[in-house]
């Protein structure tokens, strides 16, 4: 993979120019993209700033995020060739820092579950996951050092794990969702993919202008190991990856304890779909009313059913989630823990391309708005990962713990 | 003014057709629009549904809200002729109910404070207020029975009071803000204008598919009379209107008590700008980075200063606001009150067109996400109003109290 920090170190040291960094990216794209299909469009001749902390860093933008210079097509024929007026704020910010918005990356239609044509660069014959398929695959294939994605269920963390790259879903609204096609305004979260945790943390620190976010500190994390009882069991390979990561972290000095969440969290978990779909049928009202036949089939079926969710069920779900959100910090503190370590997906990417995989190990954290970081767990088979989760607003803590685990696994 | 319920009653009774109702609207527009300038664009030949609970109801859409059939120009030359792909969900919903999106209405640039060319139909020589100037003026002039607006500071309630119409700013996110040009994602709220409280309540009940919202019930409200101490004093005419409304409500049987808010609310009030502007410079990053010279001057100056707000100040402000939000229901309950009755603006619309007026009697309620309804207070001079405010999610209660006051004032 292309490390953002390595590229920046070489550029700062004068051994690589920003144009040279772009050339590396173009070479990688020429070599890998034909087999992977992660990119929807490419800026053939972008301006390459020579100054700024991201000068020379090409980034990908999931195709549900607005860009002024490239089409934004939502993974749907309804938006074929669509050109928004403005860059989404996150894109504008990366550009202002010197980054180059080089490519739009594939997305499932409206970031739902109908698979893309994208192939998994590190697991032939298996899905790259979704919905941020192109961003995960492009970074994992070494085509881009940075890519933006979005998560409403598990659309950043899951493809990161399936493709073998680092994925970060920050705290809800740490990054503005302005200029993103909305599916669920309570859940949609902008996230990113990079080669390593320090690469991702650096990008997030710059995006948010919050330098503390990448200061890992020296403290060893107190880790709560969680295999949620409220959803179907993980697969053996996923569980094995979690335990390997946990043992490595323990061997590196981390405090490790089993964690079980109060029943409220199982209840909240079960309500994700109520909130997502109640909002989804409203957010996509125009598309549903006027272009239903052009909607991808899984999305169309989901929206057909979503119309029946009563407002009372939505309100009740929101109340449960509010209670679960406000209680989470206390749950960890009472257990004397800093972070949760859990699965980013049930196991490796499923065989075939009929499904983008299962988001059941992601939905609770999205619902609670908590910062999540997925870290690859090295092994012999298809990519596997592990996920660190911290309380709301403790993105720096989630990243520090993920970095600790990443280093422990590399020993 | 054109009453939505009266038009619907006539249509349901067979004495008016939907096309006939549209013809009334067109006549009114032909008569009043040349002097008022409330409309940016008009659909010359819209489809007029003959079925649906809003069949025959033409509505206006503030020009920061996306429409597929009419341009959406944000009150700014930057978006001249801009055509979004889709209707915003609120527009799609009104259309699905049979309503006709007849016109886009004027807005200050990006819904900030630079005045529009719109004139106040009921107060010659005075501003109609802002930022939803066109929607307020069009309804107040009897040109439209319904119009959508948005409020980030006081942009629905204030122009409603200045123009002499009913304005509703619902609880935060009761109506989706999807498809609205974002200024502040924590504050932007979609609202509406109508001739009377029952008209507005009916529209909101249909928009939200929540029939209870318009069931006023028979209970007399327990009203807390509030003249906030934490902002500069109101003008004598504004205060007089509040007291007249209060006396009328009391004479009609309402319980009335003076209310004072704890110091936390004064503190929160003072932080509105920190949140609005910190988010605004991010939400409008593309426009600021690429088209700063084309921004309206007040907005440009505000965004110039907004860049200096540190993330820590924003985070601290959010924490204060969160505490104030979660405590408000308790403050009212402890005082044995159902709603707050307060000023919608310092007084009548200011003379001239240099300013859209002052939002100091609106900002706290927007910040707290509370439902607000502005009701005209009849008198001899320029329009004045009174504002009812209820706890979060109690939109039905705010509307019921506003209706009670509206009826009491009509006696």
Interface residues (C-beta under 8 A of the other chain):
Chain A: X68 X78 X79 X82 X85 X86 X87 X88 X89 X91 X92 X93 X95 X96 X173 X176 X177 X178 X179 X182 X185 X208 X209 X210 X279 X282 X283 X285 X286 X287 X289 X290 X311 X315 X393
Chain B: X68 X78 X79 X82 X85 X86 X87 X88 X89 X91 X92 X93 X95 X96 X173 X176 X177 X178 X182 X185 X208 X209 X210 X279 X282 X283 X285 X286 X287 X289 X290 X311 X315 X393
